[in-house]
Amino acid sequence: MLTTSELAAHLGVPVQTIHDLRHAHRGPRGFRVGREMRYRLSEVQAWVEAMEAHDHAADLVESVTP
């Protein structure tokens, strides 16, 4: 489990970025423990893999588009 601060450090982004992603429903799934959010490392890994797949698909479209 990662806290919001730990997740931000793990990804190398500011904590505010994690808050912004969560607010926009674009971040990894998390859940509250009291007042603090927690993120399963497996959920974070799946989210990163999904972003990589999306970027790879976009790269393929760009390489085919004249």
MARKELUM-983872 format. One record per residue: residue number from 1; residue in one letter; x, y, z of N, C-alpha, C in turn. Coordinates in pm, 1 decimal, decimal comma. Example, Ala and Ser with C-alpha at 12.3 -4.5 7.8 and 13.67 -1.06 7.14 Angstrom:
MARKELUM-983872
+-----+--------+----------+----------+----------+----------+----------+----------+----------+----------+----------+
: num : residu :      npx :      npy :      npz :     capx :     capy :     capz :      cpx :      cpy :      cpz :
+-----+--------+----------+----------+----------+----------+----------+----------+----------+----------+----------+
:   1 :      A :   1319,0 :   -569,0 :    780,0 :   1230,0 :   -450,0 :    780,0 :   1320,0 :   -330,0 :    780,0 :
:   2 :      S :   1285,0 :   -225,0 :    708,0 :   1367,0 :   -106,0 :    714,0 :   1290,0 :      3,0 :    787,0 :
+-----+--------+----------+----------+----------+----------+----------+----------+----------+----------+----------+
END
This chain:
MARKELUM-983872
+-----+--------+----------+----------+----------+----------+----------+----------+----------+----------+----------+
: num : residu :      npx :      npy :      npz :     capx :     capy :     capz :      cpx :      cpy :      cpz :
+-----+--------+----------+----------+----------+----------+----------+----------+----------+----------+----------+
:   1 :      M :     83,4 :   -117,8 :      0,0 :      0,0 :      0,0 :      0,0 :     87,9 :    124,2 :      0,0 :
:   2 :      L :     43,6 :    223,3 :    -73,2 :    114,1 :    350,7 :    -79,3 :     20,3 :    462,7 :    -35,5 :
:   3 :      T :     73,3 :    559,2 :     36,0 :     -2,2 :    681,2 :     64,9 :      7,5 :    771,4 :    -58,4 :
:   4 :      T :    -64,8 :    879,7 :    -56,0 :    -58,1 :    974,3 :   -167,5 :     84,4 :   1028,1 :   -183,6 :
:   5 :      S :    148,1 :   1061,8 :    -74,4 :    285,3 :   1113,0 :    -79,4 :    381,7 :   1007,7 :   -132,7 :
:   6 :      E :    364,6 :    884,2 :    -88,2 :    451,4 :    776,0 :   -136,0 :    428,9 :    748,9 :   -284,3 :
:   7 :      L :    303,3 :    754,9 :   -327,8 :    272,1 :    735,0 :   -469,2 :    335,8 :    844,1 :   -553,9 :
:   8 :      A :    324,5 :    967,2 :   -508,0 :    385,5 :   1078,5 :   -581,5 :    536,2 :   1059,3 :   -591,9 :
:   9 :      A :    600,8 :   1020,0 :   -483,8 :    745,7 :    995,5 :   -486,2 :    778,5 :    879,4 :   -577,7 :
:  10 :      H :    697,5 :    774,3 :   -573,7 :    718,4 :    655,9 :   -658,0 :    712,6 :    692,1 :   -806,7 :
:  11 :      L :    620,7 :    781,3 :   -841,4 :    603,8 :    822,2 :   -981,5 :    692,0 :    940,5 :  -1019,2 :
:  12 :      G :    749,8 :   1006,5 :   -918,7 :    834,8 :   1122,3 :   -946,3 :    756,3 :   1245,2 :   -988,4 :
:  13 :      V :    639,1 :   1261,9 :   -929,1 :    554,4 :   1376,7 :   -960,4 :    515,3 :   1446,3 :   -829,8 :
:  14 :      P :    471,3 :   1572,1 :   -837,4 :    424,6 :   1640,3 :   -716,4 :    296,8 :   1574,7 :   -662,2 :
:  15 :      V :    275,9 :   1586,8 :   -533,3 :    154,5 :   1534,1 :   -469,4 :     30,7 :   1594,7 :   -535,4 :
:  16 :      Q :     37,7 :   1722,3 :   -572,0 :    -76,7 :   1787,9 :   -635,5 :   -117,5 :   1716,8 :   -764,0 :
:  17 :      T :    -23,4 :   1661,5 :   -836,3 :    -55,7 :   1587,8 :   -958,8 :   -143,1 :   1467,2 :   -926,3 :
:  18 :      I :   -112,0 :   1398,0 :   -818,0 :   -193,5 :   1282,9 :   -777,6 :   -334,2 :   1329,4 :   -741,6 :
:  19 :      H :   -344,4 :   1439,5 :   -667,9 :   -476,2 :   1494,7 :   -633,3 :   -553,1 :   1533,0 :   -759,6 :
:  20 :      D :   -485,9 :   1597,4 :   -853,7 :   -550,9 :   1639,9 :   -978,2 :   -599,0 :   1519,0 :  -1059,3 :
:  21 :      L :   -515,8 :   1416,5 :  -1069,3 :   -554,4 :   1295,6 :  -1143,1 :   -674,6 :   1228,0 :  -1078,3 :
:  22 :      R :   -672,4 :   1221,2 :   -946,8 :   -784,6 :   1158,2 :   -875,9 :   -912,3 :   1238,5 :   -897,2 :
:  23 :      H :   -903,5 :   1369,8 :   -886,7 :  -1020,5 :   1456,1 :   -905,5 :  -1077,4 :   1440,8 :  -1046,7 :
:  24 :      A :   -990,8 :   1421,5 :  -1145,7 :  -1033,5 :   1406,9 :  -1285,4 :  -1069,7 :   1262,2 :  -1319,7 :
:  25 :      H :  -1064,4 :   1172,2 :  -1220,4 :  -1093,6 :   1030,0 :  -1240,8 :  -1000,9 :    968,6 :  -1345,3 :
:  26 :      R :   -874,8 :   1012,1 :  -1344,7 :   -776,5 :    961,5 :  -1441,2 :   -659,1 :    892,0 :  -1372,6 :
:  27 :      G :   -660,0 :    886,8 :  -1241,4 :   -549,5 :    827,4 :  -1167,4 :   -576,7 :    683,1 :  -1131,4 :
:  28 :      P :   -482,9 :    620,9 :  -1061,1 :   -503,4 :    482,5 :  -1017,6 :   -613,4 :    475,8 :   -911,4 :
:  29 :      R :   -679,2 :    361,5 :   -904,6 :   -783,5 :    343,9 :   -803,7 :   -722,6 :    345,1 :   -664,7 :
:  30 :      G :   -788,4 :    411,9 :   -576,5 :   -744,3 :    417,2 :   -438,4 :   -863,5 :    406,3 :   -346,1 :
:  31 :      F :   -837,1 :    402,6 :   -217,2 :   -944,4 :    394,6 :   -119,1 :   -899,8 :    465,9 :      7,7 :
:  32 :      R :   -996,1 :    507,8 :     84,1 :   -967,7 :    583,8 :    205,4 :   -947,3 :    490,1 :    324,1 :
:  33 :      V :   -848,1 :    524,7 :    403,0 :   -828,8 :    465,5 :    534,9 :   -829,1 :    585,3 :    628,7 :
:  34 :      G :   -941,8 :    606,4 :    693,7 :   -958,1 :    728,6 :    771,6 :   -964,2 :    846,8 :    676,4 :
:  35 :      R :   -873,8 :    941,4 :    695,4 :   -871,6 :   1060,5 :    609,8 :   -769,6 :   1049,4 :    496,9 :
:  36 :      E :   -688,3 :    947,5 :    499,4 :   -577,6 :    933,5 :    403,4 :   -612,9 :    833,7 :    293,3 :
:  37 :      M :   -574,8 :    866,0 :    171,0 :   -592,6 :    773,3 :     59,1 :   -480,9 :    669,4 :     62,2 :
:  38 :      R :   -513,9 :    549,8 :     18,9 :   -415,7 :    442,1 :      3,4 :   -431,4 :    385,2 :   -137,1 :
:  39 :      Y :   -319,8 :    342,6 :   -193,2 :   -317,7 :    287,2 :   -328,4 :   -244,3 :    154,2 :   -324,7 :
:  40 :      R :   -308,3 :     50,6 :   -375,8 :   -241,8 :    -79,8 :   -386,8 :   -138,0 :    -70,3 :   -498,3 :
:  41 :      L :    -21,0 :   -124,4 :   -473,2 :     84,6 :   -120,7 :   -573,9 :     39,8 :   -192,4 :   -701,4 :
:  42 :      S :    -38,1 :   -299,0 :   -687,7 :    -87,6 :   -370,7 :   -805,9 :   -178,7 :   -281,1 :   -890,1 :
:  43 :      E :   -260,6 :   -195,8 :   -825,6 :   -347,6 :   -103,0 :   -898,6 :   -264,8 :      3,6 :   -970,0 :
:  44 :      V :   -160,0 :     50,6 :   -902,5 :    -71,7 :    150,7 :   -962,8 :     -2,6 :     90,8 :  -1085,0 :
:  45 :      Q :     45,9 :    -31,3 :  -1073,3 :    113,2 :    -96,5 :  -1185,4 :     17,9 :   -116,5 :  -1302,4 :
:  46 :      A :   -105,6 :   -158,9 :  -1274,3 :   -204,8 :   -177,5 :  -1381,1 :   -236,5 :    -44,4 :  -1448,5 :
:  47 :      W :   -246,3 :     62,7 :  -1371,1 :   -274,1 :    195,6 :  -1425,5 :   -159,9 :    241,8 :  -1515,8 :
:  48 :      V :    -35,8 :    222,1 :  -1470,9 :     80,9 :    260,3 :  -1551,4 :     82,8 :    179,5 :  -1681,1 :
:  49 :      E :     56,3 :     49,7 :  -1673,4 :     53,7 :    -34,9 :  -1793,3 :    -54,2 :     11,5 :  -1890,4 :
:  50 :      A :   -170,0 :     52,0 :  -1838,6 :   -277,6 :    101,2 :  -1924,7 :   -235,6 :    230,5 :  -1994,5 :
:  51 :      M :   -166,6 :    319,1 :  -1921,4 :   -118,2 :    443,0 :  -1983,2 :    -14,6 :    412,2 :  -2090,6 :
:  52 :      E :     73,2 :    316,5 :  -2064,1 :    174,0 :    277,7 :  -2164,1 :    107,3 :    222,6 :  -2288,8 :
:  53 :      A :      6,3 :    137,5 :  -2270,9 :    -64,9 :     80,2 :  -2384,7 :   -135,2 :    189,1 :  -2464,8 :
:  54 :      H :   -194,6 :    284,4 :  -2395,4 :   -263,1 :    394,8 :  -2463,4 :   -163,5 :    477,1 :  -2544,5 :
:  55 :      D :    -48,3 :    507,8 :  -2484,8 :     53,7 :    584,9 :  -2555,5 :    107,3 :    508,1 :  -2675,4 :
:  56 :      H :    125,4 :    378,0 :  -2659,4 :    175,0 :    295,9 :  -2769,7 :     73,8 :    295,0 :  -2884,3 :
:  57 :      A :    -54,4 :    281,8 :  -2851,6 :   -158,5 :    283,5 :  -2954,5 :   -161,6 :    418,4 :  -3025,0 :
:  58 :      A :   -145,2 :    526,4 :  -2950,9 :   -143,7 :    660,7 :  -3011,4 :    -23,7 :    675,8 :  -3103,5 :
:  59 :      D :     89,9 :    620,8 :  -3063,7 :    209,3 :    626,1 :  -3148,3 :    187,2 :    551,6 :  -3278,8 :
:  60 :      L :    117,4 :    437,5 :  -3272,5 :     89,5 :    360,6 :  -3393,7 :     -1,0 :    437,6 :  -3488,2 :
:  61 :      V :   -101,3 :    505,3 :  -3432,4 :   -193,2 :    584,5 :  -3514,9 :   -117,7 :    699,1 :  -3580,8 :
:  62 :      E :    -31,6 :    765,0 :  -3506,0 :     46,1 :    876,3 :  -3562,6 :    139,8 :    829,6 :  -3673,0 :
:  63 :      S :    196,1 :    710,2 :  -3660,0 :    290,3 :    662,6 :  -3760,9 :    218,8 :    619,9 :  -3889,1 :
:  64 :      V :     89,0 :    588,1 :  -3880,9 :     12,5 :    546,6 :  -3997,0 :    -56,0 :    664,1 :  -4064,7 :
:  65 :      T :    -88,1 :    766,4 :  -3988,2 :   -159,1 :    882,6 :  -4040,8 :    -64,3 :    965,9 :  -4128,6 :
:  66 :      P :   -109,0 :    995,6 :  -4252,0 :    -21,9 :   1074,5 :  -4342,1 :    -10,0 :   1219,1 :  -4301,0 :
+-----+--------+----------+----------+----------+----------+----------+----------+----------+----------+----------+
END
